[in-house]
Amino acid sequence: MNYQISCTRCGSQHAIAPDTAHDWDEITCTDCGEFIDTCGHYADTHGVSYPMHALNLSRGLILQMARSSRALNDSTARRSA
């Protein structure tokens, strides 16, 4: 698997890791063979953070509850009119 990471030794922008890409697999520079990172650490730093994910889930739930509350209030107001 190819990664777009710059090598600290030679400055190359091409890195490679095994196709299995377990968390402990090494990402190495294709030009000089320098160890750059592990697949797990790379995924953690470039993925969505857990706090941001939790914030987005709670925001989605709030919007869903607001929509259902608005629909419930609209149907109640129509019956009383």
Backbone bond lengths (Angstrom), bond angles and torsions (degrees), N, CA, C in turn:
res aa  C-N    CA-C-N  psi(-1)  N-CA   C-N-CA  omega(-1)  CA-C   N-CA-C  phi
1 M - - - 1.437 - - 1.529 107.90 -
2 N 1.306 117.93 136.16 1.461 122.56 -178.55 1.521 110.97 -95.94
3 Y 1.321 115.62 143.01 1.461 122.62 178.56 1.522 108.65 -126.43
4 Q 1.314 117.25 143.69 1.458 122.06 176.81 1.525 108.92 -96.82
5 I 1.324 116.15 80.62 1.458 123.62 179.52 1.518 106.95 -127.26
6 S 1.313 117.19 140.62 1.464 118.27 177.43 1.522 110.21 -85.45
7 C 1.304 115.25 138.09 1.463 122.41 179.98 1.527 109.11 -77.66
8 T 1.318 116.63 137.26 1.464 120.37 179.75 1.525 112.09 -76.74
9 R 1.317 117.89 -20.24 1.470 120.74 -178.95 1.526 111.99 -88.18
10 C 1.334 117.54 -52.58 1.469 119.82 -173.50 1.533 113.84 -110.24
11 G 1.337 118.69 -11.35 1.458 121.48 178.50 1.516 114.62 83.74
12 S 1.305 118.13 4.40 1.460 122.08 179.48 1.531 109.97 -64.21
13 Q 1.313 116.61 148.56 1.459 122.03 -179.88 1.522 112.79 -98.93
14 H 1.322 117.89 7.80 1.457 121.15 -175.72 1.523 110.57 -115.99
15 A 1.314 115.42 125.29 1.463 121.24 178.11 1.513 108.16 -132.92
16 I 1.304 116.18 156.22 1.461 120.82 -176.81 1.521 109.83 -137.78
17 A 1.332 114.39 149.60 1.466 122.17 175.44 1.525 107.35 -137.62
18 P 1.328 118.01 163.35 1.472 119.95 176.99 1.530 111.23 -59.75
19 D 1.316 116.05 153.38 1.463 120.48 -179.28 1.522 112.92 -65.33
20 T 1.328 117.63 -22.68 1.466 120.00 179.19 1.517 110.97 -69.06
21 A 1.327 117.37 -36.86 1.464 124.76 176.79 1.524 113.04 50.90
22 H 1.325 116.38 54.60 1.461 120.19 170.72 1.523 108.18 -72.60
23 D 1.322 116.91 163.23 1.462 120.67 -178.77 1.521 112.85 -57.06
24 W 1.312 117.73 -33.47 1.464 121.31 -175.40 1.523 113.53 -90.23
25 D 1.327 118.35 -3.67 1.464 120.42 179.17 1.529 110.59 -69.18
26 E 1.319 115.34 143.84 1.457 121.36 -176.85 1.521 111.74 -87.31
27 I 1.321 115.96 141.32 1.459 122.80 169.87 1.522 105.89 -99.58
28 T 1.327 116.13 121.96 1.464 120.58 -177.32 1.523 110.39 -123.31
29 C 1.311 115.53 155.56 1.461 122.28 177.38 1.527 108.99 -69.96
30 T 1.330 117.49 135.93 1.466 120.41 179.62 1.521 111.75 -75.76
31 D 1.329 118.40 -23.70 1.462 120.87 -177.58 1.525 113.05 -84.69
32 C 1.343 117.60 -47.75 1.470 119.34 -174.40 1.526 113.45 -114.12
33 G 1.334 118.96 -9.13 1.456 121.88 178.08 1.516 114.83 81.54
34 E 1.325 118.03 9.00 1.467 122.65 -179.02 1.532 110.64 -67.36
35 F 1.344 116.18 137.11 1.463 121.34 173.66 1.524 107.87 -69.10
36 I 1.345 116.92 130.01 1.458 121.07 -179.06 1.522 111.13 -110.46
37 D 1.321 117.17 -48.65 1.464 120.91 -174.32 1.524 108.22 -164.18
38 T 1.332 116.19 177.22 1.461 120.80 170.11 1.520 108.02 -105.48
39 C 1.310 116.90 156.98 1.465 121.17 -179.00 1.525 111.36 -61.88
40 G 1.325 116.91 -39.11 1.458 120.58 -179.46 1.511 112.60 -65.30
41 H 1.329 117.13 -44.42 1.463 120.29 179.50 1.522 110.69 -66.93
42 Y 1.329 117.34 -39.80 1.461 121.05 178.01 1.528 110.71 -61.17
43 A 1.331 117.03 -44.35 1.467 120.91 179.62 1.526 111.01 -64.88
44 D 1.329 116.94 -38.98 1.465 120.40 179.37 1.521 112.29 -65.81
45 T 1.322 116.98 -40.89 1.462 119.51 -177.22 1.521 113.35 -80.34
46 H 1.326 117.74 -21.71 1.458 120.15 -178.60 1.524 113.19 -107.25
47 G 1.294 117.38 0.02 1.454 121.12 178.49 1.520 111.06 -94.91
48 V 1.305 115.43 179.88 1.459 121.21 177.85 1.517 108.48 -72.11
49 S 1.313 116.82 132.33 1.456 119.85 179.97 1.531 109.87 -73.06
50 Y 1.319 116.10 150.85 1.458 120.86 -179.81 1.529 112.24 -61.25
51 P 1.336 120.46 -44.85 1.470 119.00 178.34 1.527 112.62 -60.68
52 M 1.335 117.35 -39.29 1.462 119.70 179.13 1.524 110.56 -67.55
53 H 1.319 117.18 -38.51 1.461 121.32 177.48 1.529 110.61 -63.49
54 A 1.332 117.34 -44.31 1.468 121.24 178.45 1.522 110.81 -63.77
55 L 1.327 117.30 -39.68 1.459 121.01 177.74 1.524 111.01 -62.42
56 N 1.326 117.37 -43.57 1.464 120.69 179.12 1.523 111.73 -65.40
57 L 1.331 117.64 -38.32 1.465 120.39 177.31 1.524 111.24 -64.66
58 S 1.330 117.36 -43.22 1.464 119.70 -179.58 1.523 110.82 -68.16
59 R 1.323 117.47 -36.82 1.465 120.66 177.09 1.529 110.32 -63.81
60 G 1.320 116.66 -42.46 1.462 120.13 177.71 1.513 112.19 -62.50
61 L 1.329 117.22 -39.42 1.457 121.10 178.02 1.522 111.06 -65.99
62 I 1.324 117.67 -41.13 1.465 121.34 178.13 1.520 110.42 -61.75
63 L 1.322 117.35 -44.46 1.467 120.54 178.84 1.523 111.47 -64.29
64 Q 1.321 117.06 -40.41 1.461 120.91 178.47 1.526 110.49 -63.80
65 M 1.321 117.33 -43.05 1.466 120.84 179.25 1.528 110.96 -66.20
66 A 1.323 117.76 -37.40 1.461 121.06 178.58 1.523 110.64 -65.63
67 R 1.326 117.01 -40.69 1.469 120.05 178.87 1.522 111.40 -65.79
68 S 1.328 117.09 -43.56 1.465 119.43 -179.52 1.524 110.66 -68.50
69 S 1.315 117.99 -35.08 1.461 121.19 177.44 1.525 110.15 -67.05
70 R 1.330 116.90 -41.38 1.458 120.97 179.21 1.527 110.21 -64.21
71 A 1.326 117.70 -42.02 1.462 121.25 178.89 1.520 110.61 -65.04
72 L 1.318 117.87 -39.51 1.458 122.16 178.20 1.520 110.61 -65.73
73 N 1.322 118.18 -42.95 1.460 121.85 179.07 1.518 111.32 -66.74
74 D 1.327 118.03 -37.28 1.462 121.24 178.52 1.521 110.97 -65.85
75 S 1.316 118.58 -41.78 1.462 120.69 -179.50 1.526 110.77 -70.13
76 T 1.322 119.43 -33.81 1.465 122.69 177.34 1.518 110.17 -69.15
77 A 1.315 118.09 -39.79 1.460 122.04 179.92 1.523 110.55 -67.28
78 R 1.313 118.96 -34.56 1.463 121.87 179.97 1.525 110.83 -70.07
79 R 1.334 116.83 -36.63 1.466 119.67 179.37 1.520 111.66 -68.15
80 S 1.330 118.04 -35.95 1.457 120.51 -176.99 1.519 112.01 -80.26
81 A 1.324 118.53 -16.07 1.466 120.92 -178.00 1.498 112.26 -82.96
